[in-house]
Amino acid sequence: MPETSLKRRVLLMCGASIATLLATRASAGSYTGALPWRADSDTLPDIAGQAGWNFFTAAESVAIGALVDRLIPPDDLSIGAKQANVPVYIDRQLAGAFGNDTGLYMRPPFADGLPGQGPQSPLTPAMRYRKSLAALDAHCQSAYLGKIFADIPPAEQDRLLTMLEAGTLQLGGLSGKAFFLLLWQNTKEGFLADPIYGGNLGMAGWKMLGFPGARYDYRDWIDKHNEPYPLPPVGIMDHPDWSPPT
């Protein structure tokens, strides 16, 4: 296995344990009657960035597709994050309670907290995405002769992502690092969460890791190290008895 592919698998496995959560700051809840979205593929938005989004504008959907596909690009192991519908996952999260920081204390004073204290900002995730995506495209249009982030070369996209991660690129007065950390967290979630949430199309993330999904019992295989799991993964919607009432 190529070294780059191995690194990708290890990196995603490190984040796999948190991907079962609905989002970075998930809250417990139950759905009675129906999901807040349709889980079938007929209702998915156009990943090319035209219509059907719950939160993203057309321009934002183009930017988010380009961003996640550089964080998890397609390779010999699996499809990339864009093709796996990670933008759909993020779009649904930002349109709901996660995007609005529902249930969290959002009053001042605001100050940079310690790593274990979580976000300390007046910006909700939805606000941070909206402002940061616009600022990123504005920066690219200024630095690359009018081109938006999605249109600049991959090497330059990676360079800007590296700067965001390091905190050396600010986005219209906002922290580039804070946006990168939120984006990376949500990208991992969308690539590894159950497909019912919109991402992980075809269970691509699970197939790459060999994760069995929502199977009732796979104890016979827990101790069989370095042996591939022989059965395909199963998602929540694969269990008719778990489906919401219609």
VENSULVEN-V704320 format. One line per field, one symbol per residue. psi: psi as a letter, one per 40 degrees, with the letter a starting at -180 (. if undefined). Layout:
psi = ???
//
This chain:
psi = hiddddddddddddeddeeeidadgiiiiihhdiieiheieeeiiheefdieiddiidddddddddddeddgiiaediiidddefdddddddddeadddefheihfiiihihiideeahgiehidddddddddddddddddddffeiideeiiddddddddddddeeehigfeihddddddddddddddddeihededafhefdddddefheafidhfdeedegifhhheiiihideehdeeiii.
//
